[in-house]
Amino acid sequence: MEAKQHITTRKERLWEFSMHFGKACGCHQKPERSLFIKGYQFFLCYRCTGIFFSEIVLAPIFYVLNLHFGFFTLLFAIPMIIDGSLQYFKITPSTNKRRLITGLLSGYGIGVTIIHAVVLLINYII
């Protein structure tokens, strides 16, 4: 049994914290499906990176710019569901590029849908 290495540098502590955060978000963090930056694994896999980036950055920007379709934007999640299903049932393997693209689309759709629902709820209450 290997002894756990003691993390000493600030960069290593930040990396360990980010990995725990990614795991808490529900990401599997498989190395073969993750980006590596300067020898450190990114805390999210490609698909989760796309989802996270779209939900946090793209969805609010596109919502403010009125570049959305309300609840119909949720349909942007369908390509990710199809890609994940094809991969799960071993019909065709997915690629990191496809995971990132479907994650971006899905995150955008889910993010805009959440924003749209919250705005409607706030307008209804007020």
Secondary structure, DSSP 8 states (H G I E B T S, - for coil): --------SHHHHHHHHHHHHHHHTT----GGGEEEETTEEEEEEHHHHHHHHIIIIIHHHHHHTT-S-GGGGGGGGHHHHHHHHHHHTTSS---HHHHHHHHHHHHHHHHHHHHHHHHHHHHHH-
